[in-house]
Amino acid sequence: MSARTLRLNLFVYPGGHHEAAWRYHGTDPERILDIGFYQDLARRAEAAAFDAVFFADGPSLADNVRYASRFRLEPFTWLSALAAATERIGLIATASTTYTEPYNLARLFSSLDHLSGGRAGWNIVTTGAPQAAGNFGLDAHPVHAERYERAREFVEVVTKLWDSWEDEALVVDQKSGVFADTDRIHAIDHTGPRLRVRGPLNLPRSPQGRPVYVQAGSSEDGRSFAAAYAEAVFTAHQTLHGAQEFYADLKARAGALGRDPDRLLVLPGISPFIGSTEAEARALHKEFDELTQPEYSLQLLRRLLGLRLSAAELDGPVPRQLIETRGERGNGSRFRLVLDIIDREQPTVRELLHRLAGARGHRVVAGTPEQVADQLQEWFEHGAADGFNVMPPWLAGGFDLFADQVVPVLRERGLFRAAYDGATLREHYGLPRPAAAPVR
């Protein structure tokens, strides 16, 4: 096996990533609140030696829950239950820098890292849903740039908290009666423009030193943030060229800041429809698209592009001239991705909605196991990806097909491990354990 191999995460969404997954006959929608269902999924991903399971989150109810399974289980509760059911696979959760406090978040992730034996990862987001503001007593959602300014200070505070115990601070010397060396535990006394936190954290340094820093924004602010802080980036791209541009740009930005670009993993999302023939896979994809609810899809278009269209306009062209490209919406990476699809493919409204139904703008592929593996290999070997967030269209069957049919092809080609080499998420990702920075 070559020194550089794919990193693969299972990205779990209730029911699956296609918006109509819950309607497909192969799903179990009655189990999407059953923790045993997710524990089984995590064990299957661990048996396939996946690097991690990833669970997204958002602090508000999606406005399209009428037509799709888009509610949110609380991720720390969820991942704690998965930690108890698994031994090696990484555990990554989304947590917002806009709608949480750094001390609470540092405790939650540190606890997960301790209790899982070093398998935690934090997907750092600033939250894009404006309706979240009302759930936290705010009159308005902070604007894009302000959210990223807070996020930078937030990550710096959390890092200080995770480093507030030196590695040698926990003594546990039964003979002398000294449990902890308090000279090695430090208040952080952070006072900044947005946050004030005294510290120290009320937990010792965790097995990984710090949970893995993951980020999921591809806007200009998002790229700048990722280059400075992220160790893995979840991103969405439709074309090899677009993915290559993002990959090269992010690695260059990290290098310009004095970071090792190889310690910043780029992991695009991929949602595969797999069949014994390409025609079978495409027919499966079409079957899912035909289960979509037009009203759900039109709501998605309103949210992404600001377009208010009716069902009567589904088979007409997308009215490109009505899309406002300036302001808050225009700053978003997903907005730009959808705009690129429109400009490149000139789809009808219905065709665009089907393109987005598969995985909300992430790349959807349909083919045989070998064809799916070909696409992963092409992106991996041509400067577009270090691995992938695998986003099964439906669960659990969509993941079973990938694990049972695509993973063996990747292994035959020397692209993916047959078994874990390490025990922590950092070891799976090939990332070093960071030393504690001196608290100043």
Salt bridges, closest charged atoms under 4 A:
ASP34 OD2 - ARG31 NE 3.02
ASP40 OD1 - ARG43 NH2 2.72
ASP51 OD2 - ARG417 NH2 2.92
GLU101 OE2 - ARG150 NH2 3.91
GLU149 OE1 - ARG194 NH2 2.56
GLU153 OE2 - HIS190 NE2 2.78
ASP163 OD1 - ARG205 NH2 3.14
ASP163 OD2 - ARG210 NH2 2.69
GLU166 OE1 - ARG184 NH1 2.84
GLU166 OE2 - HIS186 NE2 2.76
ASP167 OD1 - ARG205 NH1 3.25
ASP167 OD1 - ARG433 NH2 2.97
GLU168 OE1 - ARG184 NH1 3.61
ASP181 OD2 - ARG184 NE 3.33
GLU220 OE1 - ARG253 NH2 3.00
ASP221 OD2 - HIS144 ND1 2.94
GLU231 OE2 - ARG426 NH1 2.69
GLU245 OE2 - ARG223 NH1 3.16
ASP249 OD2 - ARG223 NH1 2.99
ASP249 OD2 - ARG253 NE 2.80
ASP260 OD2 - ARG263 NE 3.85
GLU278 OE2 - ARG282 NH2 2.96
GLU287 OE2 - HIS25 NE2 3.62
ASP289 OD1 - HIS18 NE2 2.92
ASP289 OD2 - HIS285 NE2 3.56
GLU290 OE2 - LYS286 NZ 3.99
GLU295 OE2 - ARG302 NH2 3.07
ASP315 OD1 - ARG350 NE 2.83
GLU324 OE2 - ARG326 NE 3.05
GLU328 OE2 - ARG147 NH1 2.95
ASP340 OD2 - ARG344 NH1 2.29
ASP343 OD1 - ARG320 NE 2.77
GLU345 OE2 - ARG344 NH2 3.25
GLU345 OE2 - ARG355 NH2 2.66
ASP374 OD1 - ARG413 NH1 2.83
ASP386 OD1 - ARG4 NH2 2.99
ASP386 OD2 - LYS251 NZ 3.04
ASP400 OD2 - ARG44 NH1 2.71
